[in-house]
């Protein structure tokens, strides 16, 4: 049996046309994105959880918030 590493990539950005900034809105005691990442991290089938977002300035706060929560961030070009 092959031991695979499973990485869950969550794509998010701040520039939604219908509800900008929704990923950083509070949901309970955390933000929406922190809730999503934390729940994925609890999965027994996922080894690593990472946020993927753009290099746009509007996504700087998102990337900073997720890093401060302890998750890695990849910023697309």
N, C-alpha and C positions, 0 to 999 in steps of 0.2 A: 504494500500500500504506500502511495506517495503522500508525504506530508506537505500540504499546500498552505501558503499564507494567504489569507483572504483580507483584502483591504476594501473597506466601504468608503467610496468617494461620494461626498454630498456636495452638490453644486448649488450655490446660493449667491445672490447679489442684492444690493440695496435699491437698485433702480427699477422697481416694478412700476408699470404704468398705472395699475389699478390701486395698489396700496404700497407706495414707496416706504422702504424701511421695515417692512413687516417682519423680517427675520430677527430684528433686534427688539421687537415689541415684547413686553412681559407676558409670560404665560406661567402662572403660578409663581414660584420663587426664582425662576430663571427666564432667560429669553427663549423665543421660539427655537432658534438655531441650537442653543445649548441643550434644550430638551431633546431635540432630534438626535444630536450627536451622542448625548449621554445614553439614550435608549439603545442606540445602535451598539455602543460600547458594551452594553450588558449582554449582547447576544453571544452565545457560546460558539457560533459559527463565524464570527468576525474577529480577526486578530488585531486589526488597526482601523481607526476611523480618522478620516482626513477631510477638511473643507477644501473645496476648489472654488476659487472666485477670480475675478478679473484684476487687472492692474489699475483699473479706474480709481481715481481719487475718492469717488463716492463709496468705494468698498474698503477704504482704509480702516474705518471704525469697526466694520464687520471682522476683518482679519485680526485686528488687535484684540477684540473681545474674545474671539475664539482661541487665539494663542494664550490669552490670560486664563482661559478656562482649562488649559492644558492639552489642547488638541493641535496637531500640526496643520499648517495651511499651505496650499499650493496656489500661487497666483498666476493665472494664464496670461500669456502675452497678447 
